Amino acid sequence: MNNLFNFSYESTKKIALLLSYLLLMIVVSPITLGIFFATLFHPFLLFFYKKLRIPYVLVVFFTTISFFYGMYFLVRFIIDSFIIVFPQIQELVNSDIFSHPILQAMMEAALSAVDQIASVGINLTKELFSYFFEVIIFIMAFYFSLFESKRDRYWFFIYTPKSVRQTWKSYFERAMHLFTTFLYVEIRLLIVTFLLLVLGFWLLGFSFPWQKAFFIALADCLPFFGIGLILVPLAIYFYIVDKVILCIAIIVLYIFIQTTRQLTESYLWASTFHVRTIHTFFISAASVLLFGFYGILLSPFFLLLAVKLKEKSIFAR
């Protein structure tokens, strides 16, 4: 009974301690985000510092400048693309061609996808200006965390109690590895989708192919949206206005991109987790069929589980 009481007390104390730290991280979110992004960029710093022999001070300086310039460029490109794409979609929605309720619903869904992407960039820009002090804190936390990570990537665990430090650090390392793997694969898939769309739109003679391809590729990453929600109504539009060849070309482009993306995704996860491509495809497909969109987010966890089960003697060859 005493052992049970001690176990419950120790467990409760650890949970309370963990919740306290999580609450503190939320309160000081600019510092938390700065440390997190610095931890995320740590492999790049090591590459330039150890492989290319660039002084660490210069690596930190140029990494900080590149990070914030990249964020500025991304938001600016989203806003510029929105200015180009949004009026064209709005004009299609208001036209008599899409008088059918189903077509109107599909186009309005596509319009909301574009609107959601643009609003993210606009709201982010507004937040940055309204929380100027927090942004400065974030920049300083990011900059100094890059310096501290030279000795130890997870240096910030020095601020945790010694009794739980190694346990928390171990779990955080696993979570960071899984997150960076997922982010790495998703960025590559985004690039593949974007380049295929640019090539397809350029061959079809569309105006502003880069901006339109970028928006549709971003929509493919959003919950319950995808390239089909924009390309399919576009194909229907060309069919209604008697441009059958363009309609067929859009459908072929959609099928080709979806097939290429699925095969690329299976190959990337297979090479990452050292699982055969066919197994990766079946696991990803089953995850999507079981959980819908959320199955895409859960696929890495199921793949990691498959790797762990493969290491067990009961599943070994």
C-alpha positions in Angstrom: 0.0 0.0 0.0 2.9 2.4 0.8 4.5 1.6 -2.5 1.2 2.3 -4.3 0.9 5.6 -2.5 4.5 6.6 -3.3 4.0 5.7 -6.9 0.8 7.7 -7.2 2.5 10.7 -5.4 5.6 10.6 -7.7 3.5 10.3 -10.8 1.2 13.2 -9.8 4.2 15.3 -8.9 5.9 14.6 -12.3 2.6 15.4 -14.2 2.1 18.6 -12.3 5.7 19.6 -13.0 5.3 18.9 -16.7 2.0 20.9 -16.9 3.7 23.8 -15.0 6.5 23.9 -17.6 4.0 23.7 -20.5 2.1 26.6 -19.0 5.3 28.5 -18.6 6.2 27.8 -22.2 2.9 29.2 -23.4 3.2 32.3 -21.2 6.7 33.1 -22.7 5.8 31.9 -26.2 8.2 34.3 -28.0 11.1 32.8 -26.2 9.8 29.2 -26.6 9.4 29.7 -30.4 12.8 31.3 -30.7 14.4 28.3 -28.9 12.4 25.8 -31.0 13.3 27.3 -34.4 17.0 27.6 -33.3 16.9 23.9 -32.4 15.3 23.2 -35.8 18.0 25.0 -37.7 20.9 23.4 -35.7 21.8 20.8 -38.4 22.2 23.6 -40.9 24.6 25.4 -38.6 26.7 22.3 -38.1 26.9 21.7 -41.8 28.3 25.2 -42.6 30.5 25.3 -39.5 32.0 21.8 -39.6 31.8 20.9 -43.3 32.5 24.2 -44.9 34.7 25.6 -42.1 32.8 28.9 -41.9 33.3 30.8 -38.5 30.4 30.1 -36.2 29.7 33.8 -35.6 29.2 34.3 -39.4 27.0 31.2 -39.6 24.7 32.4 -36.9 24.5 35.9 -38.4 23.7 34.8 -41.9 21.3 32.1 -40.6 19.3 34.7 -38.7 19.2 37.1 -41.6 18.2 34.3 -44.0 15.5 33.0 -41.8 13.7 36.4 -41.4 14.3 37.3 -45.0 12.8 34.0 -46.1 9.7 34.6 -43.9 9.3 38.1 -45.3 9.6 36.8 -48.9 7.1 34.0 -48.3 4.5 36.3 -46.8 5.1 38.9 -49.6 4.8 36.3 -52.3 1.5 34.9 -50.8 0.0 38.4 -50.7 1.2 39.3 -54.2 -0.2 35.9 -55.5 -3.5 36.6 -53.7 -3.8 40.0 -55.4 -3.4 38.2 -58.8 -5.4 35.1 -58.3 -8.3 36.1 -56.1 -10.1 38.5 -58.5 -10.0 35.9 -61.3 -11.6 33.3 -59.1 -14.2 35.8 -57.8 -15.1 36.7 -61.4 -15.7 33.1 -62.2 -17.9 32.6 -59.2 -20.0 35.6 -60.1 -20.4 34.6 -63.7 -23.5 33.0 -65.2 -21.4 29.9 -66.3 -21.5 28.6 -62.7 -25.2 29.0 -62.2 -25.6 25.3 -61.1 -25.7 25.0 -57.3 -23.1 22.2 -57.3 -20.7 24.1 -59.4 -21.2 27.2 -57.3 -20.5 25.2 -54.2 -17.3 23.8 -55.7 -16.0 27.2 -56.8 -16.9 28.8 -53.5 -15.0 26.1 -51.7 -12.0 26.8 -54.0 -12.4 30.5 -53.3 -12.4 29.9 -49.6 -9.2 27.8 -49.9 -7.5 30.7 -51.6 -8.9 33.1 -49.1 -7.7 31.0 -46.2 -4.2 30.9 -47.6 -4.0 34.6 -48.1 -5.6 35.4 -44.7 -2.8 33.4 -43.0 -0.2 35.6 -44.5 -2.1 38.9 -44.0 -2.9 38.0 -40.4 0.7 37.0 -39.7 1.9 40.4 -41.0 -0.6 42.3 -38.9 0.3 40.3 -35.8 4.0 41.0 -36.3 3.3 44.8 -36.4 0.9 44.7 -33.4 3.3 42.7 -31.2 6.5 44.5 -32.0 8.0 43.9 -28.5 7.3 40.1 -28.7 8.9 40.0 -32.2 12.0 41.6 -30.8 12.1 39.0 -27.9 11.6 36.2 -30.5 14.5 37.5 -32.6 16.8 37.8 -29.6 15.8 34.3 -28.3 16.4 32.8 -31.7 19.8 34.6 -32.2 21.2 33.7 -28.8 19.8 30.2 -28.9 21.8 29.6 -32.1 25.0 30.5 -30.2 24.2 28.2 -27.2 23.4 25.3 -29.5 27.1 25.2 -30.6 27.9 23.1 -27.5 24.6 21.2 -27.1 21.6 21.3 -29.4 19.3 20.7 -26.4 21.1 23.1 -24.0 17.8 24.5 -22.6 17.1 21.3 -20.6 19.6 22.7 -18.1 16.6 24.7 -16.8 14.6 21.5 -16.0 14.9 19.5 -12.7 17.7 17.0 -12.7 15.4 14.1 -11.7 13.4 14.3 -15.0 16.0 16.0 -17.3 17.2 12.9 -19.1 13.7 11.5 -19.5 12.2 14.7 -20.9 15.3 15.2 -23.1 15.0 11.7 -24.6 11.3 12.2 -25.4 11.9 15.6 -26.9 14.7 14.3 -29.1 12.4 11.6 -30.5 9.6 14.1 -31.1 12.0 16.5 -32.8 13.4 13.7 -35.0 9.9 12.7 -36.1 8.8 16.3 -36.6 11.8 17.3 -38.7 11.4 14.1 -40.8 7.7 14.9 -41.4 8.6 18.5 -42.2 11.4 17.5 -44.6 9.1 15.1 -46.5 6.2 17.6 -46.7 8.4 20.4 -48.0 9.8 18.1 -50.7 6.3 17.1 -51.7 5.2 20.7 -51.8 8.1 21.5 -54.1 7.3 18.5 -56.4 3.6 19.6 -56.6 4.6 23.2 -57.2 7.0 22.4 -60.0 4.6 20.0 -61.8 1.9 22.6 -61.6 4.2 25.4 -63.0 5.2 23.1 -65.9 1.6 22.2 -66.6 0.3 25.7 -66.5 3.2 27.0 -68.6 2.6 24.3 -71.3 -1.2 25.2 -71.3 -0.4 28.9 -71.7 -1.8 30.1 -68.5 -1.0 33.6 -67.3 1.0 34.0 -64.0 1.8 30.2 -63.8 4.2 30.7 -60.8 1.7 32.5 -58.6 -1.3 30.2 -59.5 0.8 27.0 -59.0 2.1 28.3 -55.7 -1.4 28.9 -54.4 -2.7 25.5 -55.5 0.3 23.8 -54.1 -0.3 25.5 -50.7 -4.0 24.6 -50.8 -2.9 21.0 -51.2 -1.3 21.2 -47.7 -4.4 22.6 -46.0 -7.0 20.4 -44.1 -9.8 19.2 -46.4 -8.4 21.1 -49.4 -6.4 19.9 -52.3 -5.4 20.5 -55.9 -8.5 18.7 -57.0 -10.8 21.2 -55.4 -9.4 23.9 -57.7 -8.4 21.9 -60.8 -11.7 19.9 -61.1 -13.9 23.0 -61.2 -11.4 24.6 -63.6 -11.8 21.5 -65.9 -15.6 21.8 -65.7 -15.4 25.5 -66.6 -13.4 24.7 -69.7 -15.8 22.0 -70.6 -18.8 24.4 -70.3 -17.2 27.0 -72.5 -16.5 24.4 -75.2 -12.8 24.2 -74.5 -12.7 20.4 -74.4 -9.0 20.0 -75.1 -8.1 22.3 -72.1 -10.6 20.4 -70.0 -9.0 17.1 -70.8 -5.5 18.6 -70.3 -6.4 19.8 -66.8 -7.9 16.4 -65.9 -4.7 14.6 -67.2 -2.6 17.1 -65.3 -4.5 16.5 -62.1 -4.3 12.7 -62.4 -0.6 12.9 -63.2 0.2 15.2 -60.3 -1.8 13.1 -57.8 -0.2 9.9 -59.0 3.3 11.3 -58.9 2.8 12.9 -55.5 1.5 9.6 -54.0 4.4 7.6 -55.4 7.0 10.3 -54.4 5.5 10.4 -50.9 5.7 6.6 -50.5 9.3 6.6 -51.8 10.4 9.4 -49.5 8.9 7.8 -46.4 10.4 4.4 -47.4 13.9 5.9 -47.8 13.6 7.8 -44.5 12.4 4.9 -42.4 14.2 2.2 -44.5 10.9 0.4 -45.3 10.1 -1.0 -48.7 8.1 1.4 -50.9 5.2 -1.0 -51.3 4.8 -1.3 -47.5 4.9 2.4 -47.1 2.2 2.9 -49.8 -0.1 0.3 -48.1 0.4 1.9 -44.6 -0.2 5.4 -45.9 -3.2 4.4 -47.9 -4.7 2.5 -45.0 -4.1 5.5 -42.7 -6.0 7.8 -45.1 -8.8 5.4 -45.6 -9.2 4.9 -41.8 -8.8 8.5 -40.6 -9.4 10.7 -43.7 -7.3 13.8 -43.9 -5.9 13.2 -40.4 -4.5 10.0 -41.7 -2.0 12.0 -43.7 -0.7 13.5 -40.4 -0.8 10.1 -38.7 1.1 8.3 -41.5 4.6 9.1 -40.1 3.6 7.7 -36.7 2.2 4.5 -38.2 5.4 4.2 -40.3 7.5 4.6 -37.2 5.4 2.0 -35.4 5.9 -0.4 -38.3 9.7 0.1 -38.1 9.6 -0.6 -34.3 7.4 -3.7 -34.9 9.8 -4.9 -37.6 12.6 -4.9 -35.0 10.7 -7.2 -32.7 11.6 -10.9 -32.9 8.0 -11.9 -33.4 7.9 -10.0 -36.8 11.5 -10.6 -37.8 12.3 -12.9 -40.7 
